[in-house]
């Protein structure tokens, strides 16, 4: 596979998955909890490298714009992944979801309630901790919710410039992507938590 070639021949330290390479067109690929993706998961585990989930833009703009498509795909695929048997089959798999996992932290109560029907599985919020999340979010409230929901030990600092983060926040006069100081300002995070988010978890 390309992942094996890029790691063993080119020295790459991980891979990236676009969960919707059709970019909103039909037919869509199966969601990421399905066995269609298993060759990639097997390669990532064999090579001991992480994979980052980051969608591309959506070509039919009438239904979803650029950023909304990312959030939608991250949400759909994260829910499918953690509700599946992927982590029973690949317990050491390291997957990072971009942008705080889409809508997941905001909808955690509803997803926990939905998961009550899976009586043999752990609660949804516990299964969510199989996954890592980047903290590329552009408000203090959303960052706080992410850290409270999944724990700072499952979060990795991320930036996106050039990209959406290049825009200037009119309230601060700074780039939206200048989130390091926002993370630093969150009072309930300990120094150890901040070290984990900025560096320790990734190492």
C-alpha positions as CSV (number, residue, x, y, z in Angstrom):
1,X,0.0,0.0,0.0
2,X,1.0,3.6,-0.3
3,X,1.2,3.9,3.5
4,X,3.7,1.1,3.7
5,X,5.8,2.6,0.8
6,X,5.7,6.1,2.2
7,X,6.8,5.0,5.7
8,X,9.5,2.4,4.7
9,X,10.9,4.1,1.6
10,X,10.2,7.8,2.1
11,X,10.6,8.2,5.8
12,X,7.1,9.4,6.5
13,X,6.0,9.2,10.2
14,X,2.2,8.7,9.5
15,X,-0.5,8.9,7.0
16,X,-3.7,10.8,6.2
17,X,-7.1,9.5,5.4
18,X,-9.7,11.4,3.5
19,X,-12.9,9.6,4.5
20,X,-14.8,11.0,1.5
21,X,-12.5,11.1,-1.5
22,X,-15.6,11.4,-3.7
23,X,-16.0,14.8,-2.1
24,X,-19.8,14.6,-1.8
25,X,-20.4,12.9,-5.1
26,X,-21.9,9.4,-5.4
27,X,-21.2,6.7,-4.6
28,X,-19.7,7.4,-1.2
29,X,-17.2,5.0,0.4
30,X,-18.2,3.0,3.4
31,X,-17.8,4.8,6.7
32,X,-14.6,4.2,8.6
33,X,-15.9,1.5,11.0
34,X,-16.4,-0.9,8.1
35,X,-14.0,-3.6,6.9
36,X,-13.3,-1.8,3.6
37,X,-10.7,0.3,5.6
38,X,-9.0,-2.7,7.3
39,X,-6.0,-2.9,5.0
40,X,-5.1,0.7,6.0
41,X,-5.6,-0.1,9.7
42,X,-3.5,-3.3,9.4
43,X,-0.7,-1.4,7.7
44,X,-0.8,1.4,10.3
45,X,-0.6,-1.1,13.2
46,X,2.2,-3.1,11.5
47,X,4.2,0.0,10.9
48,X,3.3,1.5,14.3
49,X,2.4,4.9,12.8
50,X,-0.7,7.1,13.3
51,X,-3.2,8.1,10.7
52,X,-4.8,11.5,10.6
53,X,-8.5,11.8,9.4
54,X,-8.9,15.0,7.4
55,X,-11.6,15.4,4.7
56,X,-11.2,17.4,1.5
57,X,-13.6,20.0,0.2
58,X,-17.1,19.2,-1.1
59,X,-17.6,19.6,-4.8
60,X,-21.4,20.0,-4.8
61,X,-21.5,23.3,-2.9
62,X,-25.3,23.6,-2.9
63,X,-25.6,21.2,0.0
64,X,-22.6,21.8,2.1
65,X,-19.9,24.5,2.1
66,X,-16.2,23.8,2.6
67,X,-16.0,23.8,6.4
68,X,-19.3,22.2,7.0
69,X,-18.4,19.2,4.8
70,X,-15.3,18.7,7.0
71,X,-17.4,18.7,10.2
72,X,-20.1,16.4,8.7
73,X,-17.5,13.8,7.5
74,X,-15.6,13.8,10.7
75,X,-18.8,13.4,12.7
76,X,-20.2,10.5,10.6
77,X,-16.9,8.6,10.4
78,X,-16.0,9.1,14.1
79,X,-19.4,7.8,15.3
80,X,-19.2,4.8,12.9
81,X,-15.6,4.0,13.9
82,X,-16.1,4.0,17.7
83,X,-19.4,2.1,17.4
84,X,-17.7,-0.6,15.3
85,X,-15.4,-3.5,16.3
86,X,-12.3,-1.8,14.8
87,X,-10.7,-1.3,18.2
88,X,-11.4,-4.9,19.2
89,X,-9.7,-6.0,15.9
90,X,-6.9,-3.3,16.1
91,X,-6.4,-2.4,19.8
92,X,-3.2,-0.5,19.2
93,X,-4.5,1.6,16.2
94,X,-3.7,5.3,16.5
95,X,-6.2,7.5,14.7
96,X,-6.4,11.3,15.0
97,X,-9.5,13.2,14.0
98,X,-9.2,16.8,13.0
99,X,-11.0,19.8,14.2
100,X,-12.0,18.5,17.6
101,X,-13.9,15.5,16.0
102,X,-16.5,17.5,14.2
103,X,-19.7,17.8,16.2
104,X,-18.9,15.0,18.6
105,X,-18.1,17.0,21.8
106,X,-21.2,19.1,21.4
107,X,-23.5,16.1,20.8
108,X,-21.9,13.7,23.4
109,X,-25.1,13.6,25.6
110,X,-27.2,12.4,22.6
111,X,-24.6,9.9,21.5
112,X,-24.4,8.5,25.0
113,X,-28.1,8.1,25.1
114,X,-28.1,6.4,21.6
115,X,-25.4,4.1,22.8
116,X,-27.6,2.6,25.6
117,X,-28.9,0.2,23.0
118,X,-25.5,-1.4,22.7
119,X,-25.7,-3.2,26.0
120,X,-22.5,-5.3,25.4
121,X,-20.3,-2.2,24.7
122,X,-18.8,0.4,26.9
123,X,-20.6,3.8,27.0
124,X,-20.0,5.9,23.9
125,X,-17.9,8.4,25.8
126,X,-15.5,5.7,27.0
127,X,-15.2,4.2,23.5
128,X,-14.4,7.7,22.2
129,X,-11.2,7.6,24.2
130,X,-9.8,5.1,21.7
131,X,-9.3,8.0,19.3
132,X,-7.1,11.1,19.4
133,X,-8.3,14.6,18.5
134,X,-6.5,17.7,17.2
135,X,-7.3,20.9,19.0
136,X,-7.7,23.0,15.8
137,X,-10.8,24.9,17.1
138,X,-11.2,28.6,17.1
139,X,-13.0,29.5,20.3
140,X,-12.2,29.0,23.9
141,X,-15.6,27.6,24.6
142,X,-15.2,24.8,22.0
143,X,-11.6,24.0,23.2
144,X,-12.8,23.7,26.8
145,X,-15.7,21.5,25.8
146,X,-13.3,19.2,23.8
147,X,-10.9,18.9,26.7
148,X,-13.7,18.2,29.2
149,X,-15.4,15.7,27.0
150,X,-12.5,13.5,25.8
151,X,-9.7,14.5,28.3
152,X,-6.5,16.5,27.6
153,X,-4.6,13.2,27.4
154,X,-6.4,12.5,24.1
155,X,-5.8,15.9,22.5
156,X,-3.0,17.2,20.2
157,X,-2.2,20.8,19.4
158,X,-2.9,21.6,15.8
159,X,-2.8,24.6,13.5
160,X,-4.2,25.2,10.0
161,X,-2.4,28.0,8.2
162,X,-2.6,28.4,5.3
163,X,-6.2,27.4,5.5
164,X,-9.3,28.5,7.5
165,X,-7.1,29.7,10.4
166,X,-5.6,32.4,8.2
167,X,-8.6,34.6,8.8
168,X,-8.4,37.4,11.3
169,X,-10.7,37.3,14.3
170,X,-12.2,40.8,14.5
171,X,-12.7,40.5,18.3
172,X,-8.9,40.0,18.9
173,X,-7.2,41.3,15.7
174,X,-5.2,38.1,15.6
175,X,-5.4,35.0,13.4
176,X,-8.0,32.5,14.4
177,X,-5.2,30.0,14.3
178,X,-3.4,31.7,17.2
179,X,-4.8,29.2,19.6
180,X,-1.8,28.4,21.7
181,X,-2.4,31.3,23.9
182,X,-6.1,30.3,24.2
183,X,-5.1,26.8,25.4
184,X,-2.7,28.5,27.9
185,X,-5.5,30.6,29.2
186,X,-7.8,27.7,30.2
187,X,-7.7,27.7,33.9
188,X,-8.8,24.1,34.6
189,X,-5.9,22.7,32.6
190,X,-2.8,21.9,34.7
191,X,0.7,22.6,33.5
192,X,1.0,18.8,32.9
193,X,-2.2,18.9,30.8
194,X,-0.9,21.7,28.7
195,X,2.4,19.9,28.2
196,X,0.5,16.8,27.0
197,X,-1.6,18.8,24.6
198,X,1.3,20.8,23.1
199,X,3.9,18.0,23.0
200,X,3.6,15.0,25.4
201,X,0.7,13.2,23.8
202,X,2.3,13.3,20.4
203,X,5.6,12.1,21.6
